[in-house]
Amino acid sequence: MRLDHVQVSCPPGGEDVARAFYRDALGMTEVEKPELLKPRGGCWFRAGAAEIHIGVEQDFRPARKAHPALATDDLDGLAERLEQHGYPVAWDNETIPGRRRFHTADGHGNRIEIV
């Protein structure tokens, strides 16, 4: 078994805010949604084997505890890139011994972990 994708949410009309984070700041590639799903709104992104789907929720509330964790070979570089784009970077290198990581938030406030 393997993970196929993770979905996080955004409010109606929040796709451009999602693109600014997942495409522009994280450097993921936007993937075209299937025709039958396009009317629902949202957008999909992929980088390597990681795929994140952004779904639209009418009663949107950002996920502050639940989160995807994305792995990168350039943790420091990605932290710097996110900060340059105006996203928060909160390092947590003590909680899990031997693991460097930080948390950030997409433009809608959804928690994202980077390892």
N, C-alpha and C positions, 0 to 999 in steps of 0.2 A: 504494500500500500504506500502511496505517496500523496502529498498534499497537492491538489490541483490549483486552487486559488483561495484567496481570503477576500471577503467583502467588508467594506466599511461604508458608512452612509454619509450623505450630504443633504442639505435642504433643497427643495425645488429651486432650480436655476443655479445651483452651485457648481456646475461642471467646470466653468472657467477657473474658479478658485482651486478646484481639485487639480486641474491641468497645471496651474502655476506651481503647485507643490510636487506632484508625482512626476510630471514630465519635465518641467523646467528646473526645479531644484534638485530632485533625486536623480534625474537623468533617465527615467524609464521611458519606454516607447509606448505611445498610445496604440491600442489594438482596436480595430473596428468591431463593434458589437454586431451580432447577427440581426438581420432585418426585423425579425419578429420581436426582438427585445428593444430596438431603438425607441419606440414610442414611450417606453417607461422612463426614459432619461438616463442619466448617469454616464459613466465612461469606464473603460478598462485600460489597464497598463501592464506592461511586462518588461522585465529585465532578467536575462538568463532564464532560470527556472522559476523565478518569483513572478506571480501574477496577482494583481490586486484589482478587484472590481469595486467601483464606486456606485452605490445604489441610492436612489432618491427616496427619502422618507418625508411624508407630509409633516409628521410630528417629530422632526429631527431633534436629537440630543446627541452631542458628541460622546464617543466612547472614551472614557477617562481611565478605565482600568483594563478592560479587554483591549487587545492590540495585536497587530502583526509584528513580528520581529524579522527584519531583513538583515542578511549577512553581506558584508562587503570586505574586499581585500585592502581598502584604503579608508579605514575608520576616521583617521584624523583629517584626511582630505575631504571626506563627505561632511564631517562636522563643520569644517571651515566653509564649505560651499553652502550648506544650509544657513549658517549664520550670515553669510554674505547676501542671501536671499531674504533675510529677515525672520527666519524661523528659530525658535528656541532650541538650545542644546543643553541638556542637563546630564552631565556625566555621572555614572554610577559604576565605579570599578571595585567597590568593596562588597557589595551584597552577594555576588557569586564569585567565590575565590577563583582566580585565574582567568576571569572573563572580563575583557574591556568592553564597555557598552555605554550608550547614551540613549536618552529618550528625547523625542521631539514631538511636535504636534503639527498635523496638516493645517491648512488654512481654515478648516472648520472646527479645529480643536480636538480631533481624534488623536489619541495617543499612538505613537509609532516608536518601536524600539529598533535600534541599529546596533548590530554586534559585529 
